[in-house]
Amino acid sequence: MLDGNSDAIDGVWNDQDPFSSAQISNLASTIRSAEQVAKVQFETFVGRLPEDRKTALALHGQLVHADDSVLVAVDPHSRGLEIVVGAKAKQSIDDRTCQLAALAMTSRFVVGDLINGLRDGIAVMADHAHPNHVLHRDLPENA
C-alpha cells in the first residue's frame, strides 16, 4: 500500500477507474495469493507514467515497504509497462522473472486485456520466485 493513500485496495492502485469492482477484487485475490507464495508484496498502478521508469521508481519509493515490494506500473495511454523490484524483493524476484512476467502481461495488453495481463504477470512472478536460501538452517544448535 502506498504511504497514506486510502485509495489503494490490497495492492491495487490506479488513478482512474478502468476496472469494475469484481475485476479489482479478483486482482486483489491474485495479489494476496502471489504474496503468500513469493514472500514479497505486490502493488499495481494503472495510470499515466509521464516519465516512464522515473515515475515508476518514484511511485515505488512511496510504498510503505518499498524494499520488500514489487510495483507493476502500467500506462495504458502510452502503452508503457514498468516493473520495479525493491532491494530485498530482488532476492526472490530476479530480472529474468520480470522479463517473463512482462511478456505474459504484454501479450494480454496488446488485445486490450489489462486486468488479466496484470493477473498473469503477477502469477508468473510468484511461480518463478525463488526463496531466500538460509545456510545451516537445519543444523543442531551444538553442532
C-alpha positions, 0 to 999 in steps of 0.5 A: 500500500502506498504511504497514506493513500486510502485509495489503494485496495490490497495492492491495487492502485490506479488513478482512474477507474478502468476496472469494475469492482469484481475485476479489482477484487479478483486482482486483489485475490491474485495479489494476496495469493502471489504474496503468500507464495513469493514472500514479497508484496505486490502493488499495481498502478494503472495510470499515466507514467509521464516519465516512464521508469522515473515515475515508476521508481518514484511511485515505488519509493512511496510504498510503505515497504518499498524494499520488500515490494514489487510495483507493476506500473502500467500506462495504458495511454502510452502503452508503457509497462514498468516493473520495479523490484525493491532491494530485498524483493530482488532476492526472490524476484530476479530480472529474468522473472520480470522479463517473463512476467512482462511478456505474459502481461504484454501479450494480454495488453496488446488485445486490450486485456489489462486486468488479466495481463496484470493477473498473469504477470503477477502469477508468473512472478510468484511461480518463478520466485525463488526463496531466500536460501538460509545456510545451516538452517537445519543444523543442531544448535551444538553442532 
